[in-house]
Amino acid sequence: MDEELTVLKSIYLDDLIINNDQETSISITIYSNGDENDFDPDKRLLFITLIAELPSTYPDIDSPKITLCRSRGLTDQQLDELNSLISSCLELNSGSCVLYECIELIRSKLSLYELPHEACAICLTLINNRNDIIKTNCHHFYHKNCLASYVQIKKNELEEKYQEAIKCKFAMEKDFRNDIEDPVCRQILSSTVIEQLPSSTIETINNKEENRELIKKLSPNIRQWQERTHALFQQQKEKGGIINLDKTQEIIFS
């Protein structure tokens, strides 16, 4: 066992934590591969922590007890699959050193999963393109364009509040115009996250393209519903059932 731990430490360096308090145990946080040449673990989209408790009779008699915990971006179904794979790996390698196999098995599966299997909390649709995704400093995932639109709206709101506070001569401890909260947890978004967002011009173009794609994907039932509601709107408008606010104001002020 000691020889195996020495080899693992030489491979994973500081990522591998060895605990010798009572029974020996190890822990390592395993990340998905992320973008090519991206060595910053915090930029990886998926991760999970593997904890292995090693009995004194390992590896000759007993297998280690492995627990997967503290995951990010994984569904319950994916976690069940990982646990099942670990169980199979332990069973197939009974009586031999198995820690490296378990760690690399998890790493390979995370790379296959690739993207966090969760919806953007702003538009409520799944994120299916790595280039479209952004992870905030509080570990939430959004489409870049969705978060960019949200940030711009919040910036405008904060600017209005700031100018109103100045106008009313309210005492302010600091300039709060850049204190934009995460849509989910309300933690302040870091400037690093905001700097990664697309400009408003790019955002507008992309949004138009996304809307066109969304329209193409609409089911026939939704298209029929749109046509019926549009026809009903025109019918009500022709019969005077729709109030034209502009004409009403002209009559009032004339």
C-alpha positions as CSV (number, residue, x, y, z in Angstrom):
1,M,0.0,0.0,0.0
2,D,2.8,2.5,0.9
3,E,4.4,1.9,-2.5
4,E,1.1,2.6,-4.3
5,L,0.6,5.8,-2.3
6,T,4.1,7.0,-3.2
7,V,3.4,6.4,-6.9
8,L,0.0,8.2,-6.7
9,K,1.6,11.1,-5.0
10,S,4.2,11.4,-7.7
11,I,1.5,11.4,-10.3
12,Y,-1.1,13.7,-8.7
13,L,1.2,15.8,-6.5
14,D,-0.6,18.3,-4.3
15,D,-4.0,17.3,-5.7
16,L,-3.8,14.0,-3.7
17,I,-4.3,14.4,0.1
18,I,-3.1,11.5,2.3
19,N,-4.5,11.2,5.8
20,N,-2.9,8.8,8.3
21,D,-4.8,9.7,11.5
22,Q,-6.3,6.3,12.2
23,E,-6.9,4.2,9.1
24,T,-5.1,5.5,6.0
25,S,-7.3,7.4,3.6
26,I,-6.8,9.6,0.5
27,S,-8.9,12.3,-1.1
28,I,-8.6,13.9,-4.5
29,T,-10.8,16.3,-6.4
30,I,-11.1,15.1,-10.0
31,Y,-11.8,17.7,-12.7
32,S,-13.1,17.3,-16.3
33,N,-10.4,18.0,-18.9
34,G,-11.8,21.4,-19.7
35,D,-10.4,23.4,-22.6
36,E,-7.2,22.4,-24.2
37,N,-4.1,23.8,-22.3
38,D,-6.4,25.1,-19.5
39,F,-4.6,24.3,-16.3
40,D,-6.7,26.4,-14.0
41,P,-9.0,23.9,-12.1
42,D,-11.5,26.5,-11.3
43,K,-12.2,27.0,-15.0
44,R,-13.1,23.3,-15.4
45,L,-16.8,22.8,-15.7
46,L,-17.2,19.5,-13.9
47,F,-15.6,18.0,-10.8
48,I,-16.1,15.5,-8.1
49,T,-14.2,14.5,-5.0
50,L,-13.1,10.9,-4.4
51,I,-12.4,9.7,-0.9
52,A,-10.9,6.3,-0.4
53,E,-10.6,4.7,3.1
54,L,-7.9,2.0,3.0
55,P,-8.1,-0.8,5.5
56,S,-4.9,-2.4,6.9
57,T,-5.7,-5.5,4.8
58,Y,-5.8,-3.6,1.5
59,P,-5.0,-4.6,-1.2
60,D,-4.5,-8.3,-0.5
61,I,-7.8,-9.1,1.2
62,D,-10.1,-6.1,1.3
63,S,-10.9,-3.4,-1.2
64,P,-11.0,0.3,-0.3
65,K,-14.2,2.0,0.7
66,I,-14.7,4.7,-1.9
67,T,-17.1,7.6,-1.5
68,L,-17.9,10.2,-4.2
69,C,-18.9,13.6,-2.9
70,R,-18.9,17.4,-3.4
71,S,-19.7,17.2,-7.1
72,R,-20.4,20.1,-9.4
73,G,-22.4,20.1,-12.7
74,L,-23.5,16.4,-12.5
75,T,-27.0,14.9,-12.4
76,D,-28.2,12.3,-10.0
77,Q,-28.2,9.8,-12.9
78,Q,-24.6,10.6,-13.7
79,L,-23.6,10.2,-10.0
80,D,-25.3,6.8,-9.9
81,E,-23.4,5.8,-13.0
82,L,-20.1,6.8,-11.5
83,N,-20.8,4.9,-8.3
84,S,-21.8,1.9,-10.3
85,L,-18.5,2.1,-12.3
86,I,-16.5,2.3,-9.1
87,S,-18.2,-0.7,-7.7
88,S,-17.5,-2.7,-10.8
89,C,-13.9,-1.6,-10.9
90,L,-13.4,-2.6,-7.2
91,E,-14.9,-6.0,-7.9
92,L,-12.8,-6.7,-11.0
93,N,-9.6,-5.6,-9.3
94,S,-10.2,-7.4,-6.0
95,G,-6.8,-8.3,-4.4
96,S,-4.8,-5.8,-6.3
97,C,-4.0,-2.0,-6.2
98,V,-7.0,-0.2,-7.7
99,L,-6.8,3.5,-6.7
100,Y,-5.2,4.7,-9.9
101,E,-7.8,2.9,-12.0
102,C,-10.7,4.4,-10.0
103,I,-9.3,7.9,-10.3
104,E,-8.7,7.7,-14.0
105,L,-12.0,6.0,-14.6
106,I,-13.8,9.0,-13.0
107,R,-11.7,11.5,-14.9
108,S,-12.5,9.8,-18.3
109,K,-16.2,9.8,-17.6
110,L,-16.2,13.5,-16.6
111,S,-14.6,14.3,-19.9
112,L,-17.3,12.4,-21.7
113,Y,-20.0,14.2,-19.8
114,E,-18.2,17.4,-20.9
115,L,-20.9,20.0,-20.0
116,P,-22.9,20.6,-16.8
117,H,-26.3,18.9,-17.2
118,E,-28.3,21.7,-16.0
119,A,-30.4,24.5,-17.5
120,C,-29.3,28.2,-17.7
121,A,-31.2,29.7,-14.8
122,I,-32.1,32.8,-17.0
123,C,-33.6,31.2,-20.1
124,L,-34.3,27.8,-18.6
125,T,-32.9,25.8,-21.5
126,L,-30.0,23.3,-21.4
127,I,-26.5,24.5,-22.3
128,N,-25.3,22.4,-25.1
129,N,-22.2,24.3,-26.4
130,R,-19.0,24.8,-24.4
131,N,-18.3,28.1,-26.1
132,D,-21.7,29.5,-25.0
133,I,-21.2,28.7,-21.3
134,I,-20.0,30.9,-18.5
135,K,-19.4,29.9,-14.8
136,T,-19.7,32.6,-12.2
137,N,-17.5,33.0,-9.1
138,C,-20.4,31.4,-7.1
139,H,-20.3,28.3,-9.4
140,H,-23.6,28.8,-11.3
141,F,-23.8,28.2,-15.1
142,Y,-25.4,30.5,-17.7
143,H,-25.4,31.2,-21.4
144,K,-23.0,34.0,-21.9
145,N,-25.6,36.0,-23.9
146,C,-28.3,35.5,-21.2
147,L,-26.0,36.7,-18.5
148,A,-24.8,39.6,-20.6
149,S,-28.4,40.8,-21.1
150,Y,-29.1,40.4,-17.4
151,V,-26.0,42.3,-16.4
152,Q,-26.9,45.2,-18.8
153,I,-30.4,45.5,-17.3
154,K,-29.0,45.4,-13.8
155,K,-26.4,48.0,-14.7
156,N,-29.1,50.4,-16.0
157,E,-31.2,49.8,-12.8
158,L,-28.2,50.5,-10.5
159,E,-27.3,53.6,-12.5
160,E,-30.8,55.0,-12.1
161,K,-30.8,54.3,-8.3
162,Y,-27.3,55.9,-8.0
163,Q,-28.4,59.0,-9.8
164,E,-31.6,59.2,-7.8
165,A,-29.6,58.9,-4.6
166,I,-27.3,61.8,-5.7
167,K,-30.3,63.9,-6.6
168,C,-31.9,63.3,-3.2
169,K,-28.6,63.8,-1.5
170,F,-28.6,60.5,0.2
171,A,-25.5,59.5,2.1
172,M,-23.7,56.6,0.3
173,E,-20.9,54.5,1.8
174,K,-19.7,53.5,-1.7
175,D,-20.4,53.5,-5.4
176,F,-22.7,50.5,-5.8
177,R,-23.2,50.7,-9.6
178,N,-21.0,47.6,-10.2
179,D,-22.6,45.5,-7.4
180,I,-24.4,43.2,-9.8
181,E,-25.9,40.1,-8.1
182,D,-25.9,36.6,-9.4
183,P,-29.5,35.8,-10.6
184,V,-29.7,32.7,-8.4
185,C,-27.8,33.3,-5.1
186,R,-27.5,37.1,-5.1
187,Q,-23.8,37.0,-4.5
188,I,-22.0,39.9,-6.2
189,L,-20.6,38.9,-9.6
190,S,-16.8,39.3,-9.9
191,S,-15.4,41.8,-12.4
192,T,-13.5,38.8,-14.0
193,V,-16.9,37.2,-14.9
194,I,-18.4,40.4,-16.2
195,E,-15.3,41.1,-18.4
196,Q,-15.8,37.7,-20.1
197,L,-19.3,38.6,-21.3
198,P,-19.9,39.6,-25.0
199,S,-20.5,43.2,-26.0
200,S,-24.1,44.4,-26.5
201,T,-23.6,44.4,-30.3
202,I,-22.5,40.8,-30.4
203,E,-25.1,40.0,-27.9
204,T,-27.9,41.5,-30.1
205,I,-26.7,39.6,-33.2
206,N,-26.4,36.3,-31.3
207,N,-29.8,36.7,-29.7
208,K,-31.4,37.3,-33.1
209,E,-29.7,34.2,-34.5
210,E,-30.8,32.2,-31.5
211,N,-34.4,33.4,-31.9
212,R,-34.3,32.3,-35.5
213,E,-33.1,28.9,-34.6
214,L,-35.7,28.6,-31.8
215,I,-38.5,29.5,-34.3
216,K,-37.2,26.8,-36.7
217,K,-37.4,24.2,-33.9
218,L,-40.9,25.1,-32.8
219,S,-43.3,22.1,-33.0
220,P,-46.2,22.2,-35.6
221,N,-48.7,22.5,-32.7
222,I,-47.0,25.7,-31.4
223,R,-46.8,27.1,-34.9
224,Q,-50.6,26.4,-35.4
225,W,-51.3,28.0,-32.0
226,Q,-49.3,31.1,-33.1
227,E,-51.2,31.4,-36.3
228,R,-54.6,31.0,-34.5
229,T,-53.8,33.6,-31.9
230,H,-52.5,36.1,-34.6
231,A,-55.6,35.6,-36.6
232,L,-57.8,36.2,-33.5
233,F,-55.8,39.3,-32.7
234,Q,-56.4,40.7,-36.2
235,Q,-60.1,39.9,-35.9
236,Q,-60.5,41.6,-32.6
237,K,-58.5,44.6,-33.8
238,E,-60.7,45.0,-36.9
239,K,-63.9,44.9,-34.7
240,G,-62.5,47.5,-32.2
241,G,-61.8,44.9,-29.5
242,I,-58.2,46.1,-29.2
243,I,-57.6,49.5,-27.6
244,N,-55.0,51.6,-29.5
245,L,-53.4,53.7,-26.8
246,D,-51.8,56.1,-29.2
247,K,-55.2,57.0,-30.9
248,T,-56.9,57.2,-27.5
249,Q,-54.3,59.7,-26.3
250,E,-54.8,61.8,-29.5
251,I,-58.5,62.0,-28.8
252,I,-58.0,63.0,-25.2
253,F,-55.4,65.7,-25.9
254,S,-57.0,67.0,-29.1
